[in-house]
Amino acid sequence: MKLLFILLLLSQLTLSANSYFHPTLSSDGAHIAYYGYVGKTPDLFIIDIKNGTAQQLTDTPEFWEIEPRWLDNNTLYYLGG
């Protein structure tokens, strides 16, 4: 049942005009981190599964951040340049 909920949630993320990639679930199952294009360069986002709110973590037009990974439930690392 939890997997189905996550799949439905992820499909909702892709319904906007923006492109989102590389969703990764935190080990406690509370958050999904992903990267997406809001402008010309990718930025990082996180969504709280419990309340469904998304938050943009980075906003750096001169740099890109991609492929987030969870180090633990509170720490992300990613590729950037």
Secondary structure, 3 states (H helix, E strand, C coil): CHHHHHHHHHHHHCCCCCEEEEEEECCCCCEEEEEEECCCCEEEEEEECCCCCEEECCCCCCCCEEEEEEEECCEEEEEEC
